[in-house]
Amino acid sequence: MRSFHKLRFLIAISLLLFTGTYLQAQNTPQSVIDALKDSLSMKSGKERIEFLGDIGFKYRTINKDSAWHYVRQAYKEAEAFGDKDLQGRISMNLAILKTEAGDYEDAIKSYKLALNLVDSTNGSQTLSFVYHNMANAYERTGVIDTAIYYSLKALRRYEIANDSQRIASVKLNIASQYRTIKEYELSEKVNMESLEMYRALGDVFFQAAIENNLSLLNNDQERYEEALQHAEKSLELWQSIGQRLVVAYSYTNLGIAQKGLGQLNESEQSLKNALALQQERGDRYEVIFLKMHLADVLNKRGNYTEAANLGKEAYQGAVDDDLLIFQQKTALTLSSIYENERNYQNALVYLKKSNAAQDSLFITDKAKEVLKLKQQYETEQKENEILRQQNELVENELIIKKRNNLLLASGGLVILILVIGYGVFRDQKLKAQAQKREAELQKAMVEAQAQENLKEQRIRIARDLHDNIGSQLTYITSITDTAKRNIEKGEVFMAEKLTQMKQFTLVTIAELRDTIWAMNKDEISLEDIQERTNQLAATIHDATDDAISVRTVGNNSDKVLNAFVGMNLFRIIQESINNAVKHSETREVVVSFKDVGSKMEIVIEDFGKGFDTKTQSAGNGLYIMKSRAEKAGIEFKLSSKVGEGTKVELSVEA
């Protein structure tokens, strides 16, 4: 599919910092490592721990198992040594290894541990490194706003330290992050700033990295000729300094550009070169990405069986690693492959999987963030206005008191009484006026908040219409075009196409009903949510031929929620049920609704295989549910035990 070149592609070049030396992700000669190992026996204390860490990182490009062994040993000895700053630095290095292995959630935990340890010792330089690498991990998970936040924090600290090498490096990351949110002009500007700095530094490795990023940027915008030129330049520079593995990224962008130009034979070879190198590096993320592109190229060449097999490998990898964007795009490619193969049943199955993954995606909406900032600014302005008026009221009260004191000193009892009466009257009048102004401002703030909420709801509805309804209608259009082009194939073919159009139309109507259901309500009752849950249960029974039973229990409640909270509550219930159906291997899912005082408690429980929450990641799905719950004020708790199943507990004020 042509949209594949717009997928997020991250070059795995991280800041690898241990003792303050800048270590590029380049191949290290074995002789250098052997020399360090020979010196290790003569080291002790802190110096020995630093040597262990250095050996571990130099092993990264040669032997991953050895890298893990030495860095873990360094962390164990640092912990026993009691140096928090040293322990924090090694925790960061462990996090980098976890990031490269695709264990992003564990990597972020290690970065946060490093942040606490380093911060507690005021290790300013190491703190900058943690911010920088932490941004890389968040970028891998698709949480781009947080990635940019930490990249900018690192950049500010590098600028204060006047560290041009690292300023250039973090700008390279920021450029990649801007590209991910489609700020192409900003991305190109920051890439060029970084490129000029690396040219001045004479660093060929990162000049090649930026040429590769510029190739990627042009691929995103379908400027394939320019993308091809930058990719070739990147390949030439890396090969000139003996970079055997990292050229995988140049081959990837060459393959994407060649595919865009219709050079399918060349594209297939470039992508296969990249895949072999990434498999050798052990980068699962890039392996999935490349298999997805290769499947698309083979589909375009008419090799449907090979394309489908490769596409299914990519899709399963995306499911195993819980990479929703890859699930959505790979499933869409498989749907196209099966349609070209005239296997319409599988085409429909993978189209539905693509739509399900799209529905689960939670991408930061820039417009929404702008509205939030605008709302925050206007709220602060109104609060400042209230404070100003309150200060004026206090000043007026002080003026009145001074006047009263002056009149008391110079007047008699009658004058005193008159002045006091006047003072009280004026005081009450000023207070009444201030209260009136404050009430008007509060009313204006409430109205402004309501307008912002309305805008936010419109954005959400527009996104749902685009993501869900739009994709269905696009596919119906595709079926229509196929039917028109092949009308001479006869009644059987046309009947198949009409049946397929009917199926997609029914799915579209169901999606549209969901959107209208939320759009037409200021409030959503718990009874509505229970009914929607029962409809979802019926759909799952049909889809699985009654292999999985979804059952709801509990009495109906007359409580209501506002539309935003209600819709997010239903989406969390829906995501929890879908996760149980996909991953738990259960035969039954029970959703219980319980009315408890001012709250409504909902529990979604399966009785499947469960997982160990301490060692196994729940993936992006958990991040999405937590984010929805936090924004809607819903209490969220997930627990799971191996062999006993998984339970999601929700509680919301109604």
C-alpha positions as CSV (number, residue, x, y, z in Angstrom):
1,M,0.0,0.0,0.0
2,R,1.3,3.5,-0.8
3,S,0.5,4.7,2.7
4,F,3.2,2.3,4.1
5,H,6.0,4.7,3.4
6,K,4.3,7.1,5.9
7,L,4.9,4.7,8.8
8,R,7.1,5.8,11.6
9,F,10.7,4.5,11.0
10,L,13.2,5.1,13.8
11,I,16.9,4.9,13.2
12,A,18.3,3.2,16.3
13,I,21.2,5.6,17.0
14,S,21.0,6.5,20.7
15,L,23.3,8.4,23.0
16,L,25.3,5.7,24.6
17,L,26.8,7.4,27.6
18,F,28.6,5.8,30.5
19,T,31.6,7.7,31.9
20,G,30.9,11.0,30.0
21,T,32.5,9.8,26.8
22,Y,30.3,10.0,23.7
23,L,30.0,6.4,22.3
24,Q,28.6,6.2,18.8
25,A,26.6,3.2,17.8
26,Q,29.4,2.0,15.6
27,N,31.2,-1.3,15.3
28,T,34.0,-1.7,17.9
29,P,37.0,-3.9,17.1
30,Q,37.3,-7.0,19.2
31,S,40.9,-6.1,20.0
32,V,39.7,-3.0,21.9
33,I,37.3,-5.1,24.0
34,D,40.0,-7.7,24.7
35,A,42.3,-4.9,25.9
36,L,39.6,-3.7,28.3
37,K,39.0,-7.2,29.6
38,D,42.7,-7.7,30.2
39,S,42.8,-4.5,32.3
40,L,39.6,-5.5,34.2
41,S,41.5,-7.8,36.7
42,M,43.6,-4.8,37.8
43,K,40.6,-2.6,38.5
44,S,38.6,-2.3,41.7
45,G,35.8,-0.3,43.2
46,K,34.2,2.4,41.1
47,E,36.7,2.1,38.3
48,R,36.0,-1.6,37.9
49,I,32.3,-0.9,37.7
50,E,32.9,1.7,35.0
51,F,35.1,-0.7,33.0
52,L,32.3,-3.4,33.2
53,G,29.8,-1.0,31.8
54,D,32.1,0.2,29.1
55,I,32.9,-3.4,28.0
56,G,29.2,-4.2,27.9
57,F,28.4,-1.3,25.6
58,K,31.3,-2.0,23.3
59,Y,29.9,-5.6,22.9
60,R,26.5,-4.2,21.7
61,T,27.5,-4.4,18.0
62,I,29.3,-7.7,18.4
63,N,27.5,-10.0,20.9
64,K,24.2,-9.0,22.5
65,D,24.4,-11.7,25.2
66,S,27.9,-10.5,26.3
67,A,26.6,-6.9,26.4
68,W,23.8,-7.9,28.7
69,H,26.1,-10.0,30.9
70,Y,28.6,-7.2,31.5
71,V,26.1,-4.4,32.0
72,R,24.0,-6.4,34.4
73,Q,27.2,-7.3,36.4
74,A,28.1,-3.6,36.5
75,Y,24.6,-2.7,37.8
76,K,24.8,-5.4,40.5
77,E,28.2,-4.2,41.7
78,A,27.2,-0.5,41.6
79,E,24.2,-1.4,43.7
80,A,26.4,-3.1,46.3
81,F,29.0,-0.2,46.1
82,G,26.3,2.3,47.1
83,D,27.1,5.1,44.6
84,K,23.7,6.3,43.5
85,D,24.9,8.4,40.6
86,L,26.9,5.4,39.2
87,Q,23.9,3.1,39.7
88,G,21.7,5.6,37.9
89,R,24.1,5.8,34.9
90,I,24.2,2.0,34.6
91,S,20.4,1.8,35.0
92,M,20.2,4.2,32.0
93,N,22.5,1.9,30.0
94,L,20.3,-1.1,30.9
95,A,17.3,0.9,29.6
96,I,19.1,1.5,26.3
97,L,19.7,-2.2,25.8
98,K,16.0,-2.8,26.7
99,T,14.9,-0.2,24.1
100,E,17.0,-1.8,21.4
101,A,15.5,-5.2,22.3
102,G,12.0,-3.8,21.9
103,D,11.1,-4.0,25.7
104,Y,9.9,-0.3,25.7
105,E,7.8,-0.4,28.9
106,D,10.6,-2.0,30.9
107,A,13.1,0.4,29.3
108,I,11.0,3.4,30.5
109,K,10.9,2.0,34.0
110,S,14.7,1.7,34.0
111,Y,15.0,5.3,32.7
112,K,12.7,6.6,35.5
113,L,14.8,4.7,38.1
114,A,17.9,6.3,36.6
115,L,16.2,9.7,36.7
116,N,15.4,9.3,40.5
117,L,18.9,8.0,41.3
118,V,20.8,10.6,39.3
119,D,18.5,13.5,40.3
120,S,19.0,12.6,44.0
121,T,22.7,13.1,43.6
122,N,22.3,16.3,41.4
123,G,24.3,14.6,38.6
124,S,23.6,17.3,36.1
125,Q,25.5,15.9,33.1
126,T,24.1,12.3,33.5
127,L,20.6,13.8,34.0
128,S,20.8,15.3,30.5
129,F,21.8,11.9,29.0
130,V,18.8,10.2,30.7
131,Y,16.4,12.8,29.3
132,H,17.8,12.3,25.8
133,N,17.6,8.5,25.8
134,M,14.2,8.5,27.6
135,A,12.8,10.5,24.7
136,N,14.0,7.8,22.3
137,A,12.1,5.1,24.2
138,Y,8.9,7.2,24.3
139,E,9.2,7.9,20.6
140,R,9.3,4.1,20.0
141,T,6.0,3.7,21.9
142,G,4.3,6.4,19.8
143,V,4.0,8.8,22.8
144,I,5.4,11.7,20.7
145,D,4.4,14.6,22.9
146,T,6.3,13.1,25.9
147,A,9.2,12.2,23.6
148,I,9.5,15.9,22.4
149,Y,9.1,17.1,26.0
150,Y,12.2,15.1,27.2
151,S,14.2,15.9,24.0
152,L,13.7,19.6,24.6
153,K,14.7,19.3,28.3
154,A,17.9,17.5,27.1
155,L,18.5,20.2,24.5
156,R,18.2,23.1,27.0
157,R,20.7,21.4,29.3
158,Y,23.2,20.7,26.4
159,E,22.9,24.4,25.3
160,I,23.7,25.6,28.8
161,A,26.7,23.3,28.9
162,N,27.7,24.5,25.3
163,D,28.0,20.8,24.2
164,S,27.8,21.1,20.5
165,Q,28.3,17.3,19.9
166,R,25.2,16.5,21.9
167,I,23.2,19.5,20.8
168,A,23.6,18.2,17.2
169,S,22.6,14.7,18.4
170,V,19.4,15.7,20.2
171,K,18.4,17.9,17.3
172,L,18.6,14.8,15.1
173,N,16.1,13.1,17.5
174,I,13.8,16.2,17.6
175,A,13.8,16.3,13.8
176,S,12.6,12.7,13.7
177,Q,9.9,13.4,16.3
178,Y,8.6,16.4,14.3
179,R,8.4,14.2,11.2
180,T,6.3,11.7,13.1
181,I,3.7,14.4,13.8
182,K,3.9,15.5,10.2
183,E,5.6,18.8,10.9
184,Y,7.7,18.3,7.8
185,E,9.1,21.8,7.4
186,L,10.2,22.0,11.0
187,S,11.7,18.5,10.7
188,E,13.7,19.5,7.6
189,K,14.9,22.7,9.3
190,V,16.1,21.0,12.4
191,N,17.8,18.2,10.4
192,M,19.7,20.8,8.4
193,E,20.8,22.6,11.6
194,S,22.1,19.3,12.9
195,L,23.8,18.4,9.6
196,E,25.7,21.7,9.6
197,M,26.9,21.1,13.2
198,Y,28.1,17.5,12.3
199,R,29.9,18.8,9.2
200,A,31.7,21.4,11.4
201,L,32.6,18.6,13.8
202,G,33.8,16.3,11.0
203,D,31.5,13.5,12.1
204,V,30.8,11.3,9.0
205,F,28.7,8.8,10.9
206,F,26.0,11.2,11.9
207,Q,26.2,13.1,8.6
208,A,25.1,9.8,7.1
209,A,22.4,9.4,9.7
210,I,20.9,12.8,8.8
211,E,21.1,12.1,5.0
212,N,19.1,8.9,5.9
213,N,16.6,11.0,7.9
214,L,16.2,13.4,4.9
215,S,15.5,10.4,2.7
216,L,12.8,9.2,5.1
217,L,11.3,12.7,5.2
218,N,11.1,12.9,1.4
219,N,9.6,9.4,1.3
220,D,6.9,10.5,3.7
221,Q,6.0,13.3,1.3
222,E,6.1,11.0,-1.8
223,R,9.1,12.9,-3.2
224,Y,10.8,9.7,-4.2
225,E,13.5,11.1,-6.5
226,E,14.9,13.3,-3.7
227,A,14.5,10.4,-1.2
228,L,16.6,8.1,-3.5
229,Q,19.4,10.7,-3.7
230,H,19.6,11.1,0.1
231,A,19.5,7.4,0.7
232,E,22.3,6.7,-1.8
233,K,24.4,9.5,-0.1
234,S,23.7,8.0,3.3
235,L,24.8,4.5,2.1
236,E,28.0,5.9,0.5
237,L,29.0,7.8,3.7
238,W,28.4,4.8,6.1
239,Q,30.2,2.4,3.8
240,S,33.1,4.8,3.6
241,I,33.7,4.4,7.4
242,G,33.1,0.6,7.5
243,Q,29.6,0.6,8.9
244,R,28.4,-2.9,7.9
245,L,25.1,-3.3,9.9
246,V,23.8,0.3,10.2
247,V,23.5,0.6,6.4
248,A,20.3,-1.4,6.9
249,Y,18.6,1.9,7.3
250,S,19.9,3.3,4.0
251,Y,18.7,0.1,2.2
252,T,15.3,0.5,3.8
253,N,14.8,4.0,2.5
254,L,16.2,3.0,-0.9
255,G,13.6,0.2,-1.1
256,I,10.7,2.5,-0.1
257,A,11.8,5.2,-2.7
258,Q,12.3,2.6,-5.4
259,K,8.8,1.1,-4.7
260,G,7.3,4.6,-5.0
261,L,9.0,5.0,-8.4
262,G,7.7,1.7,-9.5
263,Q,11.2,0.0,-9.6
264,L,9.8,-3.1,-8.0
265,N,12.8,-5.5,-8.7
266,E,15.3,-3.0,-7.2
267,S,13.0,-2.3,-4.3
268,E,12.6,-6.0,-3.5
269,Q,16.4,-6.5,-3.4
270,S,17.1,-3.3,-1.3
271,L,14.4,-4.4,1.3
272,K,15.8,-7.9,1.4
273,N,19.3,-6.5,2.1
274,A,17.9,-4.4,4.9
275,L,15.9,-7.3,6.3
276,A,18.9,-9.6,6.5
277,L,21.0,-7.0,8.3
278,Q,18.2,-6.1,10.8
279,Q,17.7,-9.8,11.5
280,E,21.4,-10.1,12.3
281,R,21.1,-7.0,14.6
282,G,18.1,-8.5,16.3
283,D,15.9,-5.4,15.9
284,R,12.3,-6.9,16.0
285,Y,10.7,-3.5,15.4
286,E,12.6,-3.0,12.1
287,V,12.1,-6.7,11.0
288,I,8.3,-6.3,11.3
289,F,8.5,-3.0,9.4
290,L,10.6,-4.5,6.6
291,K,8.4,-7.6,6.2
292,M,5.4,-5.3,5.9
293,H,7.0,-3.4,3.0
294,L,8.3,-6.5,1.3
295,A,4.8,-8.0,1.4
296,D,3.5,-4.9,-0.3
297,V,6.1,-5.1,-3.0
298,L,5.4,-8.8,-3.6
299,N,1.7,-8.0,-3.8
300,K,2.3,-5.3,-6.4
301,R,4.4,-7.9,-8.4
302,G,1.6,-10.5,-8.3
303,N,3.4,-13.0,-5.9
304,Y,0.3,-13.3,-3.7
305,T,1.1,-16.5,-1.9
306,E,4.6,-15.3,-0.9
307,A,3.2,-11.8,-0.1
308,A,0.5,-13.3,2.2
309,N,3.0,-15.5,4.1
310,L,5.3,-12.6,4.7
311,G,2.4,-10.3,5.6
312,K,1.1,-12.8,8.2
313,E,4.6,-13.1,9.7
314,A,4.7,-9.3,10.0
315,Y,1.1,-9.1,11.4
316,Q,1.8,-11.8,14.1
317,G,5.0,-10.0,15.1
318,A,3.0,-6.8,15.5
319,V,0.4,-8.6,17.6
320,D,3.1,-10.3,19.8
321,D,4.8,-6.9,20.4
322,D,1.5,-5.1,20.7
323,L,2.4,-2.6,17.9
324,L,-1.0,-1.3,17.0
325,I,0.0,0.9,14.1
326,F,1.8,-2.0,12.5
327,Q,-1.2,-4.3,13.1
328,Q,-3.5,-1.8,11.4
329,K,-1.2,-1.3,8.3
330,T,-0.2,-4.9,7.9
331,A,-3.8,-6.1,8.2
332,L,-4.8,-3.6,5.5
333,T,-2.0,-4.9,3.2
334,L,-3.2,-8.5,3.8
335,S,-6.7,-7.5,3.0
336,S,-5.5,-6.0,-0.3
337,I,-3.4,-9.2,-1.1
338,Y,-6.4,-11.5,-0.4
339,E,-8.7,-9.3,-2.5
340,N,-6.2,-9.5,-5.4
341,E,-6.1,-13.3,-4.9
342,R,-10.0,-13.2,-4.9
343,N,-10.1,-14.7,-1.4
344,Y,-12.8,-12.3,-0.3
345,Q,-13.5,-14.0,3.0
346,N,-9.9,-13.4,4.2
347,A,-9.9,-9.9,2.7
348,L,-12.9,-9.1,5.0
349,V,-11.3,-10.7,8.0
350,Y,-8.1,-8.7,7.8
351,L,-10.0,-5.5,6.9
352,K,-12.0,-5.9,10.2
353,K,-8.7,-6.5,12.1
354,S,-7.3,-3.3,10.5
355,N,-10.3,-1.4,11.7
356,A,-10.2,-2.9,15.2
357,A,-6.5,-1.9,15.5
358,Q,-7.3,1.6,14.2
359,D,-10.1,2.0,16.8
360,S,-7.7,1.1,19.6
361,L,-5.1,3.7,18.5
362,F,-4.8,6.8,20.7
363,I,-2.8,9.4,18.9
364,T,-2.2,12.9,20.3
365,D,-4.3,15.4,18.4
366,K,-2.3,18.6,17.8
367,A,-5.5,20.7,17.5
368,K,-6.7,19.3,20.8
369,E,-3.4,20.3,22.4
370,V,-3.7,23.8,21.0
371,L,-7.2,24.1,22.4
372,K,-5.9,22.9,25.8
373,L,-3.2,25.5,25.8
374,K,-5.7,28.2,24.7
375,Q,-8.0,27.2,27.5
376,Q,-5.2,27.2,30.0
377,Y,-4.1,30.7,28.9
378,E,-7.7,32.1,29.0
379,T,-8.2,30.6,32.4
380,E,-5.1,32.2,33.8
381,Q,-6.1,35.5,32.3
382,K,-9.5,35.3,34.0
383,E,-7.9,34.3,37.3
384,N,-5.5,37.2,37.1
385,E,-8.5,39.6,36.5
386,I,-10.3,38.2,39.6
387,L,-7.1,38.8,41.7
388,R,-6.8,42.3,40.3
389,Q,-10.3,43.2,41.3
390,Q,-9.9,41.6,44.7
391,N,-6.8,43.8,45.2
392,E,-8.8,46.8,44.2
393,L,-11.5,45.9,46.7
394,V,-8.9,45.6,49.5
395,E,-7.4,49.0,48.5
396,N,-10.8,50.6,48.6
397,E,-11.5,49.2,52.0
398,L,-8.2,50.6,53.3
399,I,-9.1,54.0,51.9
400,I,-12.4,54.0,53.6
401,K,-10.9,53.0,56.9
402,K,-8.3,55.8,56.7
403,R,-11.1,58.3,56.0
404,N,-13.1,57.0,58.9
405,N,-10.1,57.4,61.3
406,L,-9.6,61.0,60.1
407,L,-13.3,61.9,60.6
408,L,-13.3,60.3,64.1
409,A,-10.3,62.4,65.1
410,S,-11.9,65.7,64.0
411,G,-15.6,65.2,64.4
412,G,-18.2,64.6,67.0
413,L,-20.5,61.6,67.7
414,V,-23.1,62.5,65.0
415,I,-20.4,62.9,62.4
416,L,-18.9,59.6,63.6
417,I,-22.2,57.8,63.2
418,L,-22.7,59.2,59.7
419,V,-19.2,58.3,58.6
420,I,-19.6,54.8,59.9
421,G,-22.9,54.4,58.2
422,Y,-21.5,55.7,55.0
423,G,-18.5,53.5,55.3
424,V,-20.6,50.4,55.9
425,F,-22.9,51.3,53.0
426,R,-19.9,52.0,50.7
427,D,-18.2,48.8,51.9
428,Q,-21.3,46.7,51.1
429,K,-21.7,48.3,47.8
430,L,-18.1,47.7,46.8
431,K,-18.4,44.1,48.0
432,A,-21.6,43.6,46.0
433,Q,-20.0,45.1,42.9
434,A,-16.9,42.9,43.3
435,Q,-19.1,39.8,43.9
436,K,-21.1,40.6,40.8
437,R,-18.0,41.0,38.7
438,E,-16.5,37.8,40.1
439,A,-19.8,36.0,39.4
440,E,-19.8,37.3,35.8
441,L,-16.2,36.2,35.3
442,Q,-16.9,32.8,36.8
443,K,-19.9,32.5,34.4
444,A,-17.6,33.5,31.5
445,M,-15.1,30.9,32.5
446,V,-17.8,28.2,32.7
447,E,-19.1,29.2,29.2
448,A,-15.5,29.2,27.8
449,Q,-14.9,25.8,29.3
450,A,-18.2,24.6,27.8
451,Q,-17.1,25.9,24.4
452,E,-13.7,24.2,24.6
453,N,-15.4,20.9,25.7
454,L,-17.8,21.3,22.6
455,K,-14.8,21.8,20.3
456,E,-13.0,18.8,21.9
457,Q,-16.1,16.7,21.4
458,R,-16.3,17.8,17.7
459,I,-12.7,16.9,17.2
460,R,-13.2,13.5,18.7
461,I,-16.3,12.9,16.6
462,A,-14.5,14.0,13.4
463,R,-11.6,11.6,14.3
464,D,-14.0,8.7,14.8
465,L,-15.8,9.5,11.5
466,H,-12.5,9.7,9.7
467,D,-10.8,6.6,11.2
468,N,-13.8,4.2,11.3
469,I,-16.4,5.3,8.7
470,G,-13.8,6.8,6.3
471,S,-11.8,3.6,6.1
472,Q,-15.0,1.5,5.5
473,L,-16.2,3.8,2.7
474,T,-12.8,3.9,1.1
475,Y,-12.9,0.1,0.9
476,I,-16.4,0.1,-0.5
477,T,-15.2,2.5,-3.2
478,S,-12.3,0.1,-3.9
479,I,-14.7,-2.8,-4.3
480,T,-16.9,-0.7,-6.7
481,D,-13.9,0.2,-8.8
482,T,-12.8,-3.4,-9.0
483,A,-16.3,-4.5,-10.0
484,K,-16.4,-1.8,-12.8
485,R,-13.0,-2.9,-14.1
486,N,-14.0,-6.6,-14.2
487,I,-17.7,-6.4,-15.2
488,E,-17.1,-8.7,-18.0
489,K,-16.4,-11.6,-15.6
490,G,-20.0,-12.3,-15.3
491,E,-22.8,-12.7,-12.7
492,V,-21.0,-14.8,-10.2
493,F,-18.1,-12.3,-9.8
494,M,-20.6,-9.4,-9.6
495,A,-22.7,-11.3,-7.0
496,E,-19.5,-11.8,-4.9
497,K,-18.7,-8.1,-5.1
498,L,-22.3,-7.0,-4.2
499,T,-22.3,-9.4,-1.2
500,Q,-19.0,-8.0,-0.1
501,M,-20.3,-4.4,-0.5
502,K,-23.3,-5.3,1.6
503,Q,-21.1,-6.7,4.4
504,F,-18.9,-3.6,4.5
505,T,-22.0,-1.4,4.4
506,L,-23.5,-3.1,7.4
507,V,-20.2,-2.6,9.3
508,T,-20.2,1.0,8.2
509,I,-23.7,1.5,9.5
510,A,-22.8,-0.1,12.8
511,E,-19.8,2.3,13.2
512,L,-21.9,5.3,12.2
513,R,-24.5,4.3,14.9
514,D,-21.8,4.2,17.5
515,T,-20.7,7.7,16.6
516,I,-24.3,9.1,16.4
517,W,-25.1,7.4,19.7
518,A,-22.3,9.4,21.4
519,M,-22.9,12.6,19.4
520,N,-26.6,12.9,20.1
521,K,-26.3,12.6,23.9
522,D,-25.4,15.3,26.5
523,E,-25.5,12.4,28.9
524,I,-25.0,8.6,28.6
525,S,-26.8,6.4,31.1
526,L,-25.2,3.3,32.7
527,E,-28.2,1.4,31.2
528,D,-27.1,2.6,27.7
529,I,-23.5,1.3,28.4
530,Q,-24.9,-2.1,29.6
531,E,-27.0,-2.4,26.4
532,R,-24.0,-1.5,24.2
533,T,-21.9,-4.1,26.1
534,N,-24.6,-6.8,25.4
535,Q,-24.5,-5.9,21.7
536,L,-20.7,-6.3,21.7
537,A,-21.2,-9.7,23.4
538,A,-23.6,-10.8,20.7
539,T,-21.1,-9.7,18.0
540,I,-18.3,-11.7,19.6
541,H,-20.6,-14.8,19.9
542,D,-21.3,-14.7,16.2
543,A,-17.7,-13.9,15.2
544,T,-16.3,-16.9,17.3
545,D,-19.1,-19.3,16.5
546,D,-20.0,-19.3,20.2
547,A,-16.5,-20.5,21.1
548,I,-16.2,-17.5,23.5
549,S,-19.1,-16.4,25.7
550,V,-19.3,-12.7,26.9
551,R,-21.8,-12.4,29.8
552,T,-23.1,-9.3,31.7
553,V,-24.4,-9.4,35.2
554,G,-25.9,-6.9,37.6
555,N,-29.1,-4.9,37.9
556,N,-29.8,-1.9,35.6
557,S,-28.9,1.5,37.1
558,D,-30.6,4.8,36.5
559,K,-27.4,6.7,37.0
560,V,-26.1,8.9,34.1
561,L,-22.6,10.2,33.1
562,N,-21.7,13.1,30.8
563,A,-21.1,12.0,27.2
564,F,-17.3,12.3,27.4
565,V,-17.0,10.1,30.5
566,G,-19.6,7.7,29.3
567,M,-18.0,7.2,25.9
568,N,-14.5,6.7,27.4
569,L,-16.0,4.2,30.0
570,F,-17.5,2.1,27.1
571,R,-14.3,2.3,25.1
572,I,-12.3,0.9,28.1
573,I,-14.9,-1.9,28.6
574,Q,-14.7,-2.6,24.8
575,E,-10.9,-2.7,24.8
576,S,-10.8,-5.0,27.9
577,I,-13.2,-7.5,26.3
578,N,-11.3,-7.4,23.0
579,N,-8.0,-8.0,24.8
580,A,-9.5,-11.0,26.6
581,V,-10.9,-12.4,23.4
582,K,-7.6,-11.9,21.5
583,H,-5.0,-13.0,24.2
584,S,-6.5,-14.9,27.2
585,E,-7.6,-18.1,25.5
586,T,-10.6,-18.0,27.7
587,R,-14.0,-19.5,27.0
588,E,-15.9,-16.9,29.0
589,V,-15.7,-13.2,29.8
590,V,-17.9,-11.8,32.6
591,V,-18.7,-8.1,32.8
592,S,-20.4,-7.1,36.1
593,F,-22.1,-3.8,36.9
594,K,-22.6,-2.8,40.5
595,D,-24.3,0.3,41.9
596,V,-22.3,1.4,45.1
597,G,-23.4,4.6,46.7
598,S,-22.5,7.6,44.5
599,K,-20.3,5.3,42.3
600,M,-20.7,2.7,39.6
601,E,-18.3,-0.2,39.7
602,I,-17.6,-2.3,36.6
603,V,-15.4,-5.4,36.6
604,I,-14.3,-7.2,33.4
605,E,-12.9,-10.6,34.2
606,D,-11.7,-13.6,32.1
607,F,-10.6,-17.0,33.3
608,G,-7.9,-17.6,30.8
609,K,-4.1,-18.0,30.9
610,G,-3.4,-14.7,32.5
611,F,0.2,-13.2,32.7
612,D,2.8,-12.1,35.3
613,T,2.4,-8.4,35.6
614,K,5.9,-8.0,37.1
615,T,7.7,-9.6,34.1
616,Q,5.4,-9.4,31.2
617,S,4.3,-6.1,29.5
618,A,0.6,-5.5,28.8
619,G,1.6,-3.3,25.9
620,N,0.2,-0.1,24.4
621,G,-3.4,-1.3,25.1
622,L,-2.8,-0.8,28.8
623,Y,-1.4,2.7,28.1
624,I,-4.4,3.6,26.1
625,M,-6.9,2.4,28.7
626,K,-5.1,4.2,31.5
627,S,-4.9,7.4,29.5
628,R,-8.7,7.3,28.7
629,A,-9.4,6.6,32.4
630,E,-7.2,9.4,33.7
631,K,-8.7,12.0,31.3
632,A,-12.3,10.9,32.1
633,G,-11.8,10.7,35.9
634,I,-12.3,6.9,36.0
635,E,-10.5,4.8,38.6
636,F,-8.6,2.0,36.8
637,K,-7.0,-1.1,38.1
638,L,-5.6,-4.2,36.2
639,S,-4.6,-7.4,37.9
640,S,-3.6,-10.8,36.4
641,K,-2.3,-14.2,37.6
642,V,-0.8,-16.9,35.4
643,G,-3.3,-19.7,35.0
644,E,-6.2,-17.8,36.7
645,G,-7.0,-15.0,34.3
646,T,-7.1,-11.2,34.1
647,K,-9.4,-8.7,35.9
648,V,-10.0,-5.0,35.0
649,E,-11.7,-3.0,37.7
650,L,-13.3,0.4,37.0
651,S,-15.0,2.9,39.3
652,V,-16.7,6.1,38.3
653,E,-18.7,8.8,40.1
654,A,-22.2,9.0,38.6
